[in-house]
Amino acid sequence: MTTSDSQPESPPDADDPGAVPYRPGSAADFDRLYRDTYPKILGTLIGVLHEREVAEDCAQEAFVRAFRAWPRWRQTAPPEAWLHRIAINVAISHRRRERLRQVGEVVRRLGHPPPPPDPTADDGSLLTRELAALPPKQAAAIVLRHLHGYSNREIAAALGVPEQTVASRLAAAKRRLRSRLGGLDQEPTVSPGEPGVSPMNDSDGK
C-alpha cells in the first residue's frame, strides 16, 4: 500500500504551535507519527490490557488500521488522540473476544469455572492488577489521565465522548478502585510498567 505526499498541509497542533504539521496520506509523516507516539500508545494498552505481549500485538494492529485510514485523517482531533481512539477500540475488541473464548471454554467443560489467573504472569502492583478488572472504557480513562497526564478535554478527544462522560468514567473507576483496594487512605501510584506515571487525584486536569 502506498500513500500520497501531495496532500495540503494541515494546521499545526494548537497546543504546540512550533510542531511540524502532519499531512494526511503522507507516508513519511505517518512514519514520524509512529515514532513519536508508539511509546504512549503501548503504555495505554498495557494499562488497559495488563499484558505487555498482548498490548504489543494490539498496538501493531492499531497502527496498521491507522495507516489504512491515514489518507482520510482530518484535523478534527490531534493525531495522537485519533491514534488512541483506534488503539482503545482494538483493545476493547480484544477483551470482548477473550471473554467469548472463555465462555466457550466453560461451555466445553460443561459448566466448570475457568482456571484462576496465573499469579506468575502478574509482576505489577496491586493497583495495576485492579486496573485489569475495570471495564475497558474506565481503565482507558484512568490510564490516559494518570499515565499520560491528559486533561478531560484531551481524553474526550481520544475516546470520542463528551467531557462529562470522561468525568463520570473517571469517578466511577476511582470509586471501584477504592472499594476493591479496601478504602486506602492514600491512593497509590498507577504503574503499568511504563514511565510517565503520575499519582491519582480527583482534579479534572483542565
KOLDRENPA-533056 format. One record per residue: y, z, x of N, C-alpha, C, O, CB in turn. Coordinates in steps of 0.02 Angstrom, whole numbers, plus 32768, in hexadecimal, padded with zeros to 4 digits. Each point is the difference from the previous one (the first is absolute). Glycine has a CB too. Layout:
BEGIN
YZXYZXYZXYZXYZX...
END
This chain:
BEGIN
7FC48000802A803C80007FD6803E8000802C8003802480317FBF80187F74806F7F9C8048803E7FFE8026803A80107FD27FFB7FF87FC47FD67FB3808B8066806D7FCF803B800F7FD9803A7FDC801E7FFD7FEA80397FD780867FA780627F897FF980397FD880158036802C801E800B80377FE77FDB7F757FC2803B803C808C80388023801D80437FE67FE880348011801C7F868005804880467FC07F68803D7FE07FEA802280247FC680317FE77FE57F9E7FAF8040801780A67FC8801E80257FC98045801A8014800B800F803A7F8280127F9D80A27FE37FF98041801D80107FF9804A80117FD380217FE780657F8C7FCE7FF4806B80747FFD804680158010802D7FC4802F7FF37FDA7FF17FED809C7FB880577F84800F80327FCE80308032801E80048006803E7F8C7FEB7F8B80958035800D8032802E801B7FDF803880277FC780127FF180847FD37FB07FD8803780917FE4803880267FF4803C7FD3801D80057FCA801C7FD1809D7F9D80577FB17FF2803E7FDC804180277FFA8024800A80317F657FF87FFA808580157F98803F80247FF58001804280268036801980127FD37FB37F7E7FBC8051807D7FFE803F802480057FF5804B8009803080257FB280007F8080407F93807380047FF1804780257FBE80097FE07FCC800B7FB48073800C80AE7FC37FE680277FC280017FF47FD6803F800B7FC47FFF804A80757FBD7F967FE7807A7FF57FDB803F7FBC7FDF80057FF27FDE8031805C807080047F877FBD7F997FBC7FE5800380017FB47FF980287FE47FDB7FAB80877FF77FFF7F7480527FF97FB87FF97FDB7FF37FBE7FCA801B7FF680337FD38089801F7FEA7F547FE27FF77FBE7FBD7FDB80057FF77FD5802B807B802A7FA27F61801180067FC17FDD7FFB80097FC37FD4802580017FCF7F9A806A8042801E7F5F800080037FC27FD87FBE7FF77FDD7FCC7FF9802180877FD3802F7FAD80337F6D7FC27FF57FDC7FDD7FC0801780207FCC8007801080727F977F907FC6806E7FD97FC680157FFF7FF5804A7FDB7FD4801880417FFC7F7D800C8054809380017FF780487FC68025801F7FFB803D7FFA80827FB680057F577FE980237FC7801F80218017802F80377FE4803680087FD57F667FDD807A805080408019802B8036801C80417FE47FF68035801D80237F658028800B80617F84801C803D7FE27FCA802C7FE48005803E800380637F847FE37F6380217FFE7FCA802A7FE67FDD8023803A7FED803B7FF980037F777FA58006802C809A7FE38021803B802B803B80157FE5803580107FE97F5E8016807480657FD9802D803780127FFB80397FCD7FFF803A8013804E7F7480247FB080407F8A7FF980337FCB7FBE802680097FFE803D7FF780477F7C7FBB7F868024805E7FBF8020800B8004803280397FEA80397FF97FDC7F5F7FDD8058805380628005802E8039802B803D7FF07FF18037801680017F668037804380587F8D803080367FF27FE580327FCD8011803B8003804B7F7580177F7A80397FB87FEE802B7FC77FB7801780007FEF802E7FDA80677F977FE77F7F801E80687FB980127FFC7FF4804B80097FD9801C7FDA800C7F738052803A809380057FF280488007801080287FC17FDB802D7FEE803C7FC7808B80217FFC7F66801180257FC37FD07FF17FC77FEB802C7FDC808D7FD380487F777FC17FD57FD27FED7FCA7FBD8023800B7FE2801A7FD180577F7680227FAE806F804B7FC08021800F8005804B7FF37FD3801E7FE480137F8A8072805180777FBF800980487FF47FFF80117FB67FE280327FEC805F7FD5807D7FDF7FD07F6E7FFF800A7FB87FBA7FFC7FE47FEB802A7FD880887FA780217F687FFC801D7FBC7FF77FE57FD1803680177FD280137FDB80437F7280227FF4809580407FD780388016800D803D7FD37FD280237FEC80307FB2808B803D80367F78801180387FD47FE47FF87FBB7FEC80317FE1807A7FDF80617F977FB27FA47FE77FF47FBD7FB480007FFE7FE1801B7FD280867FA280157F798024804C7FB87FF67FFF7FDA803480297FC5800C7FF580517F7C7FFC800D8098803F7FE3803780267FC87FEB802F7FDD802B801C8042801E7F867FD77F7780687FCE7FE8802F80217FC9802980147FCC7FE57F8A80517FCE80677FED808F80247FD180297FE07FBB7FFF80237FCD7FFB80018092804D7F9A7F9E7FBD7FDF7FBE8002800C7FD97FBF800F7FC480027F99806B804B80537FF37F7B800C7FE07FBF804A7FEC7FFC80107FCA7FE77F9380797FE280897FE9804E80487FF17FFE80107FC2802A802A7FD77FED7FEF80A380027FC77F80804B800C7FC5802A7FE97FC07FDD80227FCD80037FD0807A80637FD47FBC7F787FE97FC67FDB80317FED7FC980107FC67FF67F79805A8023808F80137FC2802E7FF37FCA80437FE6801A80207FD67FE17FA880847FDB804E7FC0807D803E7FE8801E7FFB7FB58011802E7FDA7FF37FE98099803B7FB17F7A7FEF7FF67FB9801080007FD67FC1801E7FCA7FFE7FA08057806880207FF77F667FFF7FDA7FC180467FFB7FE380137FCC7FE57F77805B8006809D800F801A80447FFF7FE5802B7FCD802580277FDC7FE07FCD809D800180057F83806180297FD080247FE97FB87FF380287FD180017FED808680587FAB7F9F7F9C7FE87FBD7FED801F7FEB7FBD80187FC87FF97F7B804C8046806C801A7F91801E7FF17FBF804B7FF38008801C7FD27FE27F8D80757FE480787FE2806380487FF88009800F7FBD802180317FDF7FEF7FDC809D801B7FCA7F6F8026800C7FC080227FFA7FC67FCE80277FD180027FAD8060806A7FFB7FD47F687FF87FCB7FCE803C7FFD7FD180137FCA7FE87F708044801E809A802C7FEC803980027FD280437FF9802480347FFC7FDF7F89804C7FD580437FB7808E803E8001802780307FC77FEF803C800D7FFE7F838028805C802A7F8E7F9980307FCC7FEF8025800E7FBF80367FE57FF47F817FCA8046802D807D7F9B8020800F7FC0802880418002801F80137FCE7F847FB17FF9805D805F80738025803F8004804B7FF37FF8801C7FD1801D7F8B805F802E80797FFB7F8E80487FFD7FF8801D8046800C7FDC80327FFB801A7F6D7FB3804A806380618020803F8013800E802B7FC28038801A7FFA7FFA7FAE806A7F9E803F7F6F8007802E7FC87FF080478015801480307FDF7FCF7F737FD37FFB806480867FF08041801D7FFA7FF7804B7FEF7FC980167FD5805F7F808049800B80927FF67FF980487FB87FEC80107FD280147FDC8088804380397F9C7F8180207FBC7FE8800E7FCF8039800C7FC57FF97FEF806D7FA180417FE4809D7FED7FD38038800C7FE8801F7FBF7FC680127FF98073800480747FF57FF07F627FED80197FBE7FD17FD07FDE7FD080157FDF809E802880187F9F7F83800F7FD47FCC7FE37FBA8006801E7FCF7FFC7FDB80937FB780147F99805780527FBE800780207FDE80407FE97FC380007FF480677FC1806F7FFB80757F957FE2803E7FE97FE37FF87FBA7FCB801A7FF08085802780577FD47F9A7F8F7FE67FF67FBC7FBD7FDB80027FD180137FDC80A67FEB7FF77F857FCF80557FC17FDA80077FCA802D801C7FC880017FE580787F94802D7FCF809180237FCE802A80217FE680367FD17FC4800E7FFE80737FDC80707FF680357F6C7FEA80357FD27FD67FE47FC87FD080207FEB8097802280307FA97F827FCD7FD67FE07FCD7FBA7FF3801C7FCF80087FDD80977FC47FEF7F96801E80737FBF7FF580207FDA804280037FC480027FF1806A7F9E80537FF480977FCF7FDE804180057FE880187FBD7FC9801A7FFA807F800180687FE17FDC7F6A7FEB80157FBD7FC37FD87FE97FD2801C7FE380A5800380017F897FA080297FC77FD77FEE7FC1801780257FCA80017FE480827F9E80067FBC807280567FC7801880277FE380407FE27FC480077FF9806D7FC4806E7FFC80647F887FE7803F7FE47FDE7FF67FBD7FD080237FF0808B8019804C7FBF7F957F9D7FDF7FF17FC07FBA7FE4800C7FD080137FDE80A07FD87FEC7F8B7FE780677FBD7FE4800F7FD1803680187FC47FFF7FF080717F94802C7FE5809B800D7FD6803780197FE7802C7FC77FC680157FFF80797FE9806D7FED80107F637FEB80297FC77FCA7FDC7FD87FCF801F7FEC80A38015800F7F977F8A7FFA7FCD7FDA7FDC7FBE800080267FCA80057FE280907FB37FEC7FAA804180757FC3800180287FDC80447FFA7FC380037FFB80717FAA80547FF480897FB27FE280427FFA7FE0800A7FBC7FCB801E7FFA808A800D80567FCD7FBC7F7B7FE280057FBD7FBE7FDA7FFE7FCF80187FE480A37FF27FE97F8C7FBA80527FC27FDA80027FC9802680247FC67FFD7FEB807D7F9C80137FCE808980377FCD802780247FE580387FD47FC4800E800080747FD7806C7FF5803C7F6F7FEA80367FD47FD17FE57FCB7FCC801F7FF180A0801E80237FA67F897FCE7FD57FE37FCD7FBB7FEE801D7FCD800D7FE080997FC67FE57F9A801080767FC07FED801F7FD6803D80117FC37FFC800180737FA0802E7FEB809C7FDC7FDB803D80107FF380297FC17FF0803C800580447FC4806D7FD37FE17F537FF080207FC0802680427FF67FE480337FED7FAC7F99801980B080308008802B80397FF1800780328037802380327FF77FBC7FBD7F978002800780AB8009802E803780487FFC8018801D7FCA80037F69802B801F809880437FEF80467FFF801880047FDD80437FCF7FFF80268049806B7F9D80227F79804D80087FDF80417FFB80338038800D803B7FF5803B7F6D7FD77FA5804380707FFB802F80388045801D801180327FDF7FF57F6B7FE280378064807C7FED8041801E801280207FDB803A7FDD7FDC80247FFA80937FB5806A7F99803080217FDE80387FE3801880437FEB80398007807D7FBC7FB47F987FDE80747FE88010804380368026802680337FE280117F827FB87FEF804180A7800E803580268021800F7FE780468037800B80197FA880567FA47FF27F7D8063800C7FE78044802F7FC57FFF801C7FEF80347F7380397FEE807C7FB97FA4802C7FC67FFD804880157FF6802D7FD680017F777FE77FD1806980848025804380187FF1801A8028803B7FEA8038800C7FFD7FCB7F7980487FE280A0801D80238038804980127FF38025800E802F7F8C7FB7801E806480397F748046800D7FF0800C80477FEB7FD280297FFE80397F617FE1803380858010801380427FEA7FEA800A7FB77FEB7FD17FDF8077803080717FA3803E7F997FEF800F7FBA802B7FD67FD17FE77FE57FCF7FF78090805180637F877FED802C7FDA7FD57FEE7FB6800180037FDF7FCC8058807480487F937F9380257FEC7FBA80047FC37FF37FD57FFC7FCD7FDE8032802C80957FA380367F8D7FC57FF87FD6801380007FB67FE57FDA7FD87FD5805E808080757FF47F97801480037FBA80257FC17FEA7FFD7FEE7FC5800A808E8045801C7F62802480207FC17FEF7FCE7FCE7FE5800F7FD97FD38048803D80847F6D7FEB7FC67FCD7FD07FEC7FE9800C7FB87FE57FD37FE07FF680258097803080467F6F7FEB80107FBC80357FEE7FCD7FF380027FC47FC78059806A80827F957FE980367FEE7FD17FF37FBB7FE27FDF7FD680208072807180217FCA7FAB7F8480007FBB7FE780257FD3803280318016801E7FCC80137F6A7FEC7F9A8081801E7FD58035804B7FF97FFB8022800080347F747FC47FCE808680367FC280487FF67FFA8026803E801580367FFB801E7FB67FB37F857FF9808D804E8021803E80167FFA8007804C8030801480227FB780227F6F7FDE7FBB808A7FF68004804880307FD08024801C801180347F6B80107FBB80817FA47FF6802D7FCF801F8048801A800280227FF980327F937FAA7FA78061807C7FF08044801A7FFE800A803880338033800380227FD47FDF7F647FC7804A808080048037803080037FE580478028801780297F9980347F8880147F85805E7FFD7FE5804580417FDC8011801B800980367F687FEB7FC180977FE37FDB803E7FDC800D803A8030800B802B7FF380297FAB7FAE7F92802B809780218036803080087FF880288040802E800480297FDE80027F5B7FB9801880857FF9803380347FE17FE680408002802380337FF3802F7F737FF07F73805A7FEB7FE1803F80387FD4801C800F8003803B7F797FFF7F9F80977FD67FF980327FD08017804880167FF2802F7FE2801B7F7C7FC57FD2805D808D7FEA804480187FF280287FD37FD3803E800180047FBE803580697FE47FA37F6880247FD37FD4802380277FC87FEA80367FEC7FC37F6F802D808B80407FCF8022801D7FC77FDD7FEB7FC07FD57FD380008099802C803F7FA480227F897FE37FEC7FC0800E7FB67FF17FD57FDD7FE5803980997FF1802E7F73803B80117FBA7FF37FD37FD180287FE97FCE7FE6808E805480047F7D7FEF80557FD57FD6802A7FB880017FE87FDE7FCD8000806E804880617F9D80267F8A7FBC80057FE67FFA7FD87FBF7FCD7FDE7FF580258094804080417F917FA17FFF7FDA7FC27FFB7FB5800F7FDC7FDC7FDD8069807E7FEA7FDF7F8F806C7FFC7FB980127FBB7FEE801A7FE67FCA7FF18093803780297F69802D800C7FBD7FF2801C7FCB7FFF7FCA7FD17FD880048053805E80677FE27FF67F647FCD80057FCC800F7FD67FC27FD47FF67FD68015807C805380547F747FD280127FD77FC7800680287FC07FEE7FE87FCA7FD97FBB806C8053809C7FCF8008802B7FC68046801D800080227FFD80347F63801F7FCB809380007FCA804280207FFF8001803F802C7FCC801E800D80477FB67F7E8029803E808B8007803C80297FE8803F7FDB7FE3802D801F807E7F9E801C7FAA80377F847FEA803A7FD87FB4800880037FE680378003807E7FBA7FB07F797FD6804E7FB7800280057FEB801C80447FD08027800580277F777FAD802C804E80827FF2801A80438008804B80017FD48024801980527F70801B801280847FB1800C80497FFF7FC980247FDA7FE98035801580937FB67FF07F6D7FF87FC37FCC801F7FD87FBE800380267FDC80327FFF805C7FA67F997FB87FF0808C7FC27FFF80278002803280397FCE8022800D80237F657FD58048807D80408006803180367FF880477FE67FDD8028801F806E7F89801F7FD5805E7F8B7FFC80437FE47FB980117FEB7FE78036800E80907FC17FCC7F677FD980057FBC800C7FE97FD18009803C7FD4802B7FFF80437F927F997FF2801A809B7FD68005803B8009804380237FCF801F801580367F667FF9803980927FF8800C804080227FE4803A7FD77FE5802F801D80837FA180167F9E802D7F8B7FE280357FD67FB58003800B7FE28036800680797FBC7FA57F877FD380567FB77FFE80097FEB801980457FCF80258006802C7F7B7FAA802A804C80837FF0801780448008804C80057FD68022801D804F7F6F8011801280897FB7800A804980037FC780247FDC7FE78033801980967FBC7FEB7F6F7FF77FC27FCA80207FDB7FBF7FFF80267FDC80338005805C7FAC7F917FB77FE780877FC17FF980248000802680427FCB8015801880267F7B7FB2804A807880538004802480408009804B7FF6800A8025803080267F7580037FCD807C7F8F800080487FF48044802180008006803B800E7F8D7FC5802480A27FD87FBE8042801E7FFB801B801980418019803880047FCC7FE67F8A80167FBA80A7801A80148041804B800C7FFB80237FDE7FDC7F827FE0805D807380747FEC804780117FFF802A7FC8801E80387FF37FEA7FAB8085801E80027F67802B80247FC980207FD37FC480047FC780048016807F804C802D7FD57F777FA77FD77FC480007FF57FE8804780307FFC80267FFC7FE47F697F96801080837FF37FE9804480187FB9800A801C7FE17FD27F81806A803380597F9C803580187FBD80137FCA7FCC7FF27FC5800B80108085802680477FCA7F977F8A7FD17FC97FF67FF07FE28044802D7FF2802880017FF67F657F92801080827FEE7FE580427FC67FD17FFA7FC9801080168060805880207FE27F5C7FAD7FC97FD07FF97FEE7FDC803F7FE37FC97FFD8040802A7F8F7FEE802880AE7FE97FE2803E80307FD0801F7FEF7FDE80317FA180307FA580AD7FEC800F80317FD2801B80418025800F800C80347FE17FC07F6E7FDF805D8047806F803F8021800F80337FF87FC97FF67FD97FD17FF4801580A7804D80377F8D80387FF97FD17FF9802B7FC3801F7FF27FCD7FEE7F9D805B7FCB80A67FDC7FF3802A7FC6803980327FF8801C801980317F697FDA7FDF808C801B7FB1803480317FF37FE580357FD17FD37FF07FD880877FBA803B7FBF80947FEE7FE880347FD380107FEF7FB880307FDC7FF27FDE807880687FCA7FC57F78800C7FF47FBA8039802D7FE88005803A80147F827FA67FDA80A380037FE7803380287FE0800F7FE07FBD7FE47FCC7FEF804D8058807F7FFA7FFB7F6B800E7FE97FBC80417FDA7FFB80157FF27FC87FAB806D800E80617F908061803D7FD87FFB7FEF7FB87FEF7FC97FE980118071806280417FF47F927F8D7FF17FBC7FEB800C7FCD80357FEF7FC67FF6802C805C7F9980037FF080A980067FD38038802F7FC77FF67FFE7FD080277F93804F7FF5809A7FE27FB2802C7FC77FF4803980008032802B7FD47FFE7FB8802F7F89
END
